[in-house]
């Protein structure tokens, strides 16, 4: 049964003009091309608004049907789907993953046996992000599953919160094994009941007649970016419209019921939202520390319980936030990535303040100053880099000596070639020239200047010699929480 509204809640309709003014100011300050927002109150859609352009170059406006990438808000769908299987007694998320995926293996044998589905959902497996396993978008789920056993953990199982997109990939594979359907088919069986139009791949999104074009930020400049493939759809690959997202809010605020139909028990909705693992402090007096549940984060804001998840990538941001005890939810979708991530929070917090009858916290001014300070520092850093003379250092050996094929059992193959007096790096579909840094270390260029659209910015490659004095390996810091990933040099026939 849906939670009763808390006495004293204010109607959303009473402050929409002021809210829309704030939307315009936020979009102007954060250089947001297009934005869509939905507000749900008492299980009804109280407001839907669309602003700006989904495609700047074509002059196409955002509509209520414009498909935006949901990114990590997809995790709420993955966890909710598993809750459906629990509700049907087809799965127990307290059981080890290997009961559902026998070939599941982690770097640590004990963790392999003990990690449960719950551990995956609340990022408690001991694995750090290791995002460059999935980011190039070239590996299949089966290949990424096989790679897990070669990825070093950075904590013991259940000892620390460590966000892991790969954990949600495995969770979605559990859903597939139990349901007998692909994760997209399984998830669509729920979203169809909620009258939601969703896509699960960037190919589907690109083919949609009303899709938002992604735009990224380089300092204070908004620029069109590539629609990069997301090979872990349950962790961040879904796309949907603001109209559909309003129904996702209604379903969760309705404690698992939608338009009179019970789809999931209220007890399991509460299990999804329950704070389980401490994430960290926010640094603002109005907020409590943040905790993670199953596909949802939670904290307290000015005495109100907030359940939410956000997501962002190179050209998009998404946010869903709910006050479950007041029956209020907000969804914000924008086609501008990474640096404007605070913009949706400003809008959601304003709604929450007004609904609760409180004077709004000056989030806009606070975060505007943070943004402007960041832009100033970024521009100064860029100028300093351009003005700084190139260090007059030389590699320890001839450039041709570094050329070769290098391999890691989890991360795959890396090739270094030498031509016209320069080294060139190639790795799983990405390629860039290398610049010498010092000694036997080279580095990739700054990511925004990469024509590939995705690149580990300023990534260093440190070469090491073997007993015979020849280059034998290259160490690359692909995850900051573990030691550098060592790629071993191999002969061409073993590559």
N, C-alpha and C positions, 0 to 999 in steps of 0.2 A: 504494500500500500504506500502511496506517496506520502512524504513528510508533510505535515501541516505547516502552512506559512507561519513564521514567527510574527507575533503581534508587533505592530509599529513599523513594518516594512512599508516603504513608499512605492507608489506606482511608477513604473518606468516611463510612462507617457508624460509625467510631470516635468521631466528634465531633458527630453529629447532635443529641443533646440540648442541648449547649452552643450549637450554631448556632441552634436554634429559640428558645432563650432570648434570644439576640441579636436575632433577628427581632422578637420581641415588644417589646424595648426600643427598637429602631429605629422601629418603627411608632408607639409611644407618643410618642417624642420628636419625630418629624417629622410627627405628626398624619396618618398614612397610613391611609385608610379600608380599603383592600384590597390584598393583595399575593400574588403567586404566584412561586415560585422553583423552578428545576430545576438539578440538578447532574449532569453527565455525567462518567464516569470510565472509561477504557479502552473507549470506544465503547458503553458501557451506561448506561442511566439509573440513576444511583446513588441519587437522591433527587428527589422532587417534593413540594412542600408548598404549601398554600393557606391564607391567613389573612385574617380580617376580612371586610368587606362590599364587594360590588361595587355595591350600591345601599343607602346609609344609610337613606333615607326609607322604602324598602320592606322593609328588614331582610333583604335577600337576600345570602347568603354567596358568597364567591369559591369557584369549583370548578376542577377541573383542565381543564374545557372553557370557562371564562370567556374571552371574547374581549377582549383589551386592545389599545389602539393601540400599534403598534411605533414610530411616529414615524421618526426618522432611521435607526434600525436597518434600515429599508426599503432604504437605500442598499446594504447588503450583498447584498440580493436583486437589485438593479438591476445591480450590477457582476458578480455571479456569472452572471446571465443572459447578459450580453455575453460573458463568458468561454466560455460554452457555444457561442456563435456563432463565436468565435475557434477553439475546439477543433474545430469542424466545418468550419473553413476557409471560412466564409461571410462573415467580416468580419475586418478587421485594425484593431485599435484604435490602431495607430500612424499610420493614415491620417487626413487632414483630415476634419472633420465634413461639409464640403460635398460630399464624394464620396458621402455617403449622404443628405444633406438639402441639395439644391442651393440652396434659398432661404434657407439659414442665413446671417445677416448680424449682425455686431457693429458697435458704434459706430466701431471702427477697422478700416479696410479690410484692413490687413496681417494683423491678428489674425483677421479673418473667413476669410482664406485659409489661415492656418497652424494654427489651433486644431484639435487632434486629439481623438479620443474619449478617449484617455489623459489629456489635459489636463482634460477635463470630470470624469473619475472621481477625479482627485487634486486638484481645486480649484485649477487652475493656469492658468486662462484669462485672468486679469487683471480679471475682473468681481468686485466686492464682492457682498454679499448681495442688495441690491435686493429685499428680501422683500415689500415692499408692492405689488409687481407681482402676486404670487400669493396673498398672505394673505387678501384679502377673499373669495377663492374664487369670483369671478364671471367670470373669463376662461377661455376654452377654451385647450388647448395651442397651437392654431394662432395664437390672438391673442397669447399670451405669446411665442411664437417670433417673431412680427412685431414685438413691442415691443422685442426685444433690441437692434436697431440704433439705438435712441434712448437706451440706458442707458449712461451714462458709465462707463468703466473707472477703476480707482484704482491700477492697476499695469500694467506691461508684461507681455505673455504670458510665462509660465514664470519670472517674477521673484520671486513671493511666493505663499505659501499664503493663499487667500482663500475661505472657505467659501461655497459657492453652491448653494442648492437648485435654482435655475434651470438650473444646469449638469446636474444629474441629470434634470431634465425633458427636456432635449435628448438626453441619453444614452438615455433610455427611448424617445424618438422614433426614434433610430437603430435600436434593437432592433425597433421596429415596422416600419420601412422594410425591414429585412433579412429579418425573419421573415414578414412579410405578415400578422401578427396584432396585435390590440391588445396593449398591454403587460400588461394583466391576464391575457389568454388565454395569452400567451407565458410569463409567469411561473408561471401555474398548471400549465403542462405540466411544470414541474420540481417544484413543491410537491406535486402529486398523487403523483409518484413517491416522495416523502418522507413520504407519508401525513400531510400537513399540511392543516389546515382554515384557510383564510385568507380575508379580505375585503379589498377594495381601495378602498371608498368609505365615508364615514360613513353613507350611506343603508343600505348593506348591514349595517354594524355596528349601527345603530339597530334594524334589523329582526331581528337575531339574538336567539334566545331566551335566551341567556346572555351578555350584553354588560356590560362594566364601565362604570358611569356616571362621567364625569370630574368631578373636584373640584379646585379651585384654592386657592391660599393668598393671603390678604390679611393680611400681617403674621403673626400667630400663629393666625389663624382659617381653618379649612378650610370652604369653601363650594362648593356645587354650581355647575357652570359649563356653558356651552353646548357641545354637540358641534359644533365648528366644521368646515366642509368643508375638505378638503385637496385643492387642485386640482393638486398635483404628487405623485401617488401614489408614484412611484419614489423621491422624496426623503423621503417621510414619511407616506404614506397607508395603509400596510398595517396590518391587525390580525390577531392570531392568539392562540391559547391557549398556556399554558405547556407542555402536553403536546406540541403541535405544535412549539413552539420547541425543545424538547429534541431533536427530530429534526434541526432545522437545525444545532444544535451537533454532533450525531453525524456529519452529512454533512461538515462542515468539519474536524472532528477526524479523520475517516476519510480525509482527503486526497482528497475527491471521490468516495468509494465509500459506499454505503449498503446495509446488509444483503446484502452479497455482490455487489451490482451496481455496476459502474463507471459513474458518470454524468458525471464531469469528470476530466480528467487531473490527476494530482498536481502536475505542473509548473505548471499554470495556477492551482491553489489557492495555490501558493507565490507566483505572480505577483500574485495578489490581495492577499496579506498582506505583501508586501515593502515596507519603508519607502521612500518616494520623496520626499516633500516635508516639510521641517521645519515643524512646527506651533508649538512653543514649549516652555518649561519649565513644570514643575508646581509648583515651590516646596517640594517635600518630598524629604528626603534619600533615601528608599527608591526614588524614581522617577528614571528617566532623562528626557531630553526626549522629547516625543511627536512622532511622524511620522505622515503619512497615506499610505496605499497606494491601492488601488482598492476603495472601499467599506468599508475597515477602517482603524482607527488602530492604532498599535503603540508600545510602550515596553518598557523593562525595569523590573521590580519585584523588588527584593531578589535580583538576579542571574537572574531568570527572564524569558523572553520572553513578553510579553503581547500578544495580538491582540484587538481589541475595537471596538465601536461603541455609542454611547448615543444617546438621543433623548428630547426632552421638549417639551411644549406646555402649553396653558393648563390642562389637567386630567389629564395622564398623564406617566409616565416609563417608559422601557424601557432595559435594558442587557443586552448579551451580552459576556462576557469569556472568553477562552480562554488556557490555557497549552498551546500546541500540542505542545511538546516533552515534556510529561508526560501528554498525552491527557486533560486536564481542562478542562471548560467550565462556566460558570455563566450562567444567564439569570434576570433579575429583572424582573417586570412590576408596576407599581403604578398605581392610578387617582388619583394626586395629582400636580399639575403644578408644574414650574419650580423652586420653592425647595427641594423635597426631593430634588433630583437627586443629592446625595451619598449618600443612604441606600442605593441599590443598590450603590454602590462599596464601602461599608463591609462589606456582606455578601459580596461577591465576594472582597475582599482577605482576609477572615477565612478563607474556604474555601481560598484559595491558600496562606496561611500554614500552615494545619493540614495540608493535603495534602503540603506540602514539609517537614513536620516542624519548623517554626520557631515560636517564641513569637509569637503574633499582635501586630502593630503596634496600638497603642491608637487606631485610627481613630475609633471611636465617640466617645471623649472629646474628641479633637481637633476633629472636625467638629461635635460638639454645642456646643462653646464658640463656634465660628464662627457656628452657627445662632442661638444665643441672643444673641450680640452684634449680629447683623444685625436680629433681631426688635426688640431694645431701640432700636437706632438708627432703625429704620423707624417704630416707634410714636412716638418723640420727634419725628421729622420730621413725622408726621401732625399731632401736637398743636401743633407750632410753626406749621404752615401754617394750622390753624384759629384759632390765637390771634393771628396776625399781622394787623394792620389792612390793609384793601385800599388800595393806593396811590391817592392822590387825583390820578390823571392822567386826561387826556382825550385821545381820538383827535385827530389833526390836522385832521380834517374830519368832516362829518356821517356817521353810520353808513350811511345809505342810499347814500352814494357808493361804499362798498366792495362793495355787493351786485352780483352779476353772475355770468356763466358764465366759467369758466376751463378751459383745456385744455392737456394735455401729450401729445405724440404716443405716448409709451410708457406713462405712468401713467394716462392717460385724463382723465375729466371731473370737475371740482369745481365745486360751486355754493354761492354765498354769498347768503343771503336776509336781508331785514330786515323784522322785524315786532314790534310792541309794544315798541319801544325796544331791541331786541336783535338781534345777528347770529346766524345759524344756518348751520352748515357741513354739507354733504352730499357724500359721496364714495363711489361704488361700493358702495352698500348700507349704508354707515355714516352716521350723522347725529348731531350734538351741537350744543348752544349754544356760542358763543364768548365768552370773557372777554377784556376788554382788558388787555394787559400794559403796554405803553408805546408812545408815538409811534404808528406805523402797524402795530404788531404786536399780534396777538391769539393766544390759545392755547386748546387743547382741555382738557377736565377731566382729572383723574387717572383712569387706565384702570379700576381696580377699581370705580369708581362708575358706570361706563357701563352702561346697560341693554342695549346692543347686544352685550355680551360680548366684543368685540374692538375695540381702539382704540389708535392710537399715542398713548401717554400724554403729556400736557402738550405735545403737538406745537405748535410755534409757526408762525404764518402771518404773514409780513411782506410787506405790500403796497407796491408802488412805482408811481410816476407816470410817464407818458409825456411826450413833448415838449409835448403840449397841456395838461399839468397835471392830467389826469384819471388815475384808477387804471388801470394798464395790465397789471399782472401781480401774482402772489403767489408768493413763494419759500417752499418748505417743505422742512425737513431730513428727508427720508424715508430717507436712507442716510447715516450719519455719515462715510463714507470719501470721499464726493464732495461737490462744492458743492451747495448747496440746489437742489432741483428747481424749476424756474421754470414755472409755469402761466400761460399768456398769456390775457388777457381776450378773449373772442370774442363776437360778436353771437349772439343766440338762434338765428338761422337757420343758423349754422355750428356749432352745438353738438352 
